[in-house]
Amino acid sequence: MRRPTAEDIKNAAGKTVPDVIASRLKVLICGINPGLYTAAVGHHFARPGNRFWPALHLGGVTPRRFAPEEEAQLLPLGFGITNIVARATASAAELTREELEAGGRELVGKVVHYRPRILAILGVTAYRAAFDRPKASPGPQPERIGDSAVWIIPNPSGLNAHCQLPELADWFRRLKEASETA
């Protein structure tokens, strides 16, 4: 994967990244929205420093650390990726509450259609806004979407300093274990 130029990154605002999705996955992982670097290269969680791919591997989801351009290799493992809001921004803070709520409604439709065992949303603040659950905390949630259990996992962005890589890996390990019995 080639590194995007500063111009590529600037021009990625508003772009989208295709979902990595299939019916009846074990886990559909849901980010908040693509960052500009991710949108510039067209692969999920691509920004250097994002801990998503290392955490997946250390948590036992992948047999080795995948590169972002290998994201489709998650599907045979029963995992997929989507976002609450499709449009890329420099920061999730640029998203409006209305966008998050609309994205939450679209996500519900996607989950009902594709029927993963678990929907895992990366980011408690985004979940709270998108689903109007102001007191939600990380971990399994009491509500379901259709047949799918809902989990919240800390955001793997390097900006989320209070959750380090070993803890993220543990969240993914627990999620993988739960997906085997869900």
N, C-alpha and C positions, 0 to 999 in steps of 0.2 A: 504494500500500500504506500503510495507516495505521500509525503507530507504536504499538506496544503500551504499555499502562500498566504500572506497576510491579506491579499486581495481576495483570494478564494474564501477565506474565513469571513471577511466583511460582506461578501456577496451571498453568503449562506443564510442570512437573516430571512426568516419566513419560509425557508425550504422545509421539506419533510424527508423522513427516512422511512422506507417501506418496513412494515411489520415483518417479523420472523414468526410465523404463526401457522398452526394446523389444528384440525379438530381433535378434541379429546387428549390434549397434552396433559402431562402430569402437573406442570406449573407454567402459567403464563406470567412472566415477569413484566411489570409495568413501571417504566420510568415516568418522570414528571413531564419532560419534553426534551427534544434533542437540543444540545448545545450547538453553537456555531461550528466548532471543529468537527463534531460528529456529522452535522449536515453537510459540511464541505467535502468530507470523504465518503459519505453515504453509508456508514456502518455505525451501529449502536455502540455507545460507551467507548468511543474511539480516542477521546482526548488523553494524551499522555498524563499520567498521574491519577486517572480515574481507577478506582480499586475494584471495579466490577469483575473484570476477567481474572485477576489474581484471586479474588475472594471466591469466585465460582470453583476454581481449581482447588484451592486450599480447603474448601468446604466439601469436596468430593463429588461435586456435580459433573465436572469434566475430568477426563483421564489425564489431561495435561493443560497447561495454560493456553487457551485459545487466543488468537489474535482477533481483533474486531472483524476483519474481513472473513473470518471463519465462522461467523455467527450462525449460518445455516446448519452447521454441524451440531447445533443444540437440538434441532428437531428430532433426529433419531434417538436422542437421549431423553426425549419427552418434555423438553423445555422450549419456550418461545419468548419473544420480546415484543412489546408494544409500548405506547406512551399514553398518558392521560390527554395531553395536548400535542397535536402533531407538529405545529410550527416551531421552527428553531428560533431561539433567542440567545443573547449573550449570557443571560442569567434567568433562572426560573422566577426571580423577583419581578421580571417584566410582564409576567402573565397576570391577567386580571382575574378576580374572583369569578366573574361571569364566564371567562374562558375555561377555568378549572371546573366549574359546575357543568357547563356544556360538554366538556371532555369526559366528565364522570358519567353523564347520561349516555354518551356514545360508547364509552367503555362497557357499561352495563349491557348494551345491545351486542357488543362484540363477544362478551363473556357468555351470554345466553346462547349466541349462535355457535361459538366454537367449543363450549363446554369443557374448559380445563378443570382438573380436579381442584386446583388451587389457583387463585389470582393473588400474586404477591406484588404489592405496591411498594416501590422504593421511595420512601419519604413520608413521614407521619404528617408533616404540615400540609403537604399537597393532598393527602388523603382526607384530612380534616376539612379542607376547603372544598374539594370536589364532591364529597359525600355528606357534607354538613354534619360531621361527627366531631365537634370541638373537643371532646374529652378522650378521643381515641389515643391509644398508646401502642408501641410496637408489639408484634406477636400476632397470634390468631385472633380474629375478631368474632364477636358473637353473631353478627349477621352473615348471611350468605347471599350470593348473587346467583339466582337459579339454583343449579346443583353444585355450584362451586364454593368452596370455602374461601375466605378472604384473610390474608395475612398482610401485616405491615412490617417492612424491614427498613432499617436505617438506609438513607441515601448513600451510595458508594462514592459520590463525588469527593474529590480531594478537599473541597470546601467544608465538608462535614467533619470537622476536627474532633468532635467528641466521640466518634465511633471509629476505632482504629481497625486495621486489616484483620488481626486475629478475631476480633469480635464479629466483624462482617462475615468472615469465613464460618464462624460458629452459627450465625443466623442462616446461612445457606445450607450448612450441614443439617440443621434442625428442619429446615424447609424440605430438603430432599427426603429426610426420614419420614416426615409427615405425608409427603406426596405418595409414598409407597403404600400407605394404609388408608389414605383418604378415599 
